[in-house]
Amino acid sequence: MKKALIILMVAALAVAMFACAANNNDYPEYPNYTENGAEVTQPQAPPEPVDTGLEIYIASGELPPPTHVFHIDEHIDHGMTATRDVLRIHAEATLYNLAVVFLSSDVENEDLVYIIEESFLITDALVPGETLMLGDFFSMGTLPWNGIAFEDANGFAHHYAIIQNQADYGPAYFLMEIALAGQ
């Protein structure tokens, strides 16, 4: 009998904890009015960055033609004759003012930050279903030299370094969101 009472109390406590933790902000907002009948506007929550579903991969096999093409060697001479990959980038949300960027790095307040040395606008909007092909891409050393920059639908700026995976598993390349100097 005592066990049943203890189990019942634990179950009631768990239900009470979950009920208190539930988000009860899902009710509709009704306008408020002042004494003279003017509507008082409710403050709106600031927009948040959009999850773009950004992906990068080596272009291989039979793929549809890319929508946008950028050959890195046409714009910068790294002075290297290394194996170069052809990469594809696509997103599940629209990327505005998409640019390929060349990076350098620095230390600011003991944190590694990046500096955009050069930026090349690719398109005003890369929409879902379109792809950007980066030709002649290669990675050298431990810090990234290349990346992309864009704005999401809510106007937030995003900056990603293109990282070559040095592990024996996982994708060959991945994108890492980076902090820029002075931000």
Secondary structure by P-SEA (a helix, b strand, c coil): caaaaaaaaaaaaaaaaaaaacccccbbbbbbbcccbbbbbcccccccccccbbbbbcccccccccccccccccccccccccbbbbbbbbccccccbbbbbbbbbbbcccbbbbbbcbbbbccccccccbbbbbccccccccccccccccccccbbbbbbbbbcccccccccbbbbbbbcccc
